[in-house]
């Protein structure tokens, strides 16, 4: 089959519900595809997931590559990798994007390795542009710039992989923007290549347990976040109090989560959730780069820290050097007075 | 259960500046304080736990410059049985595909194994890709984000983290397991092993040392002395074999920079942006003024 040079996204779903990142990827893919004047494809794998074609269409997919099979009901590396790899080999998209989720980062490398192509992890931006190879002086037109933090978030690197196809990337959640759903949009469905053998069934899921998420940080307009400075589980009551007063959600730094002050669902940062609220209040958080990358795009940032040298103070719009146990009650009081 | 643990010496990314990157966008590792990649320490710990419960051996392997002998020594001090270093200028500047290729060839030379343990990701590349890519090249199943590993009815069971929970997988061997930090606590080095492995070294290090101390020796003399010293240390279990390109079967087109489909094109240092940063006094009046402003700006309702 000749290549239609499409841009594909992996439509990650769990329990027959699309993950938000799938729609974010579609939004970005649509952007890139319009730049390149090609179509957008969505890889949809699962069991009895056909109905998810609808939201995928509304959010920008031109073609849904559907693999509906009982063996694909729950995510396992080998069957998913096999289906996607063979489908890519058959249809030859030029770009394939995955969310940098736990699944995406388990799955995409396996596929890229089989296809002997490049893969860039955890991109925070993607652009189309030209590239002049400094080693061979070869000029590549309209390739994918894969932009991502590296070295623990201390640098932003632009990675390119012009010589191999497809160009693949995993993309950080919560960064790209989904398109508003358009029910005027239409898409067609094409079959993904499903050739599953015993080899793919080698790994069995013996047990699977998921707790429903107790907090949706990404949808929160206001987040009050606590760090190691909060000092303990009880200390977070103060954080919760402020959050409740202001109508916000509770966040936390990795340090606070690791210390057991609060559940991982609340973690903001490189290994937690990336958020972009209207107001982010960081209490007793030092502001290590791994935390900053998860919240630095917040519209307004307030930081409360007793350490005048805490890095968080340099990115805060309002920096308060003081004891959060005194400052937070002041904030609650003040807000009630206004 | 014979395991191979892949470990990496990484620059301490808490101390990176633009000065420590090279022109071509790759890291200048020699210029930074080097540490044992944190996830790899956890991978080693799980491998040691498997050995404790089910028997077998734990080999550690690293791909890197000569200096990486330091993390191999560290791993031996924590209980690993054997160490190997893959080191060759031509392996350098490899992306994850070329790295996983090189590692796969070395592992094929080692031969038999039941489990490969890797850290989930390294704190320099932050890709978490080498483990799964290595598994694909070896044609074996993988389990990432592992928290616990045990045996049941001859099959390996892995408890791994999934989003919002966990799952237990049954895998046939050989298989590859990636481990992330935060669940497993690495054991410390044992005092006895620290003393034993103080003299652990590799041939190139012996050569460098002897050359420095005896620049009056001829090439031939130096070579003989190095062989002698190496043999002595090897007999005592204190010599780390170093494999270069010629020591195992690799296709030169698939290693190093040449074998890397991805290239680092540009690198920008991330700087803290000060923007409109204002200090608010930690007093009732200071805080009230700030809250008023936020309400006026419609940030707070």
Interface residues (C-beta under 8 A of the other chain):
Chain A: X14 X77 X78 X81 X101 X102 X103 X105 X106 X107 X108 X109 X110 X112 X113 X114 X116 X117 X118 X119 X120 X121 X122 X131 X133 X134 X145 X146 X149 X150 X151 X152 X153 X154 X155 X156 X157 X158 X159 X160 X161 X163 X164 X202 X203 X204 X205 X206 X207 X208 X209 X210 X211 X212 X213 X222 X246 X247 X258 X265 X278 X279 X288 X289 X292 X299 X300 X302 X311 X313 X314 X315 X316 X317 X318 X319 X320 X321 X322 X323 X326 X327 X330 X331 X333 X334 X335 X337 X338
Chain B: X11 X13 X14 X16 X18 X21 X24 X25 X27 X95 X96 X97 X100 X123 X124 X125 X126 X127 X128 X129 X130 X131 X132 X133 X135 X136 X137 X141 X142 X143 X144 X145 X157 X161 X162 X163 X164 X165 X166 X167 X168 X169 X170 X171 X172 X182 X260 X261 X262 X263 X264 X265 X266 X267 X268 X269 X270 X272 X273 X274 X275 X276 X277 X278 X279 X280 X281 X282 X283 X284 X286 X287 X288 X290 X291 X292 X294 X295 X297 X299 X300 X301
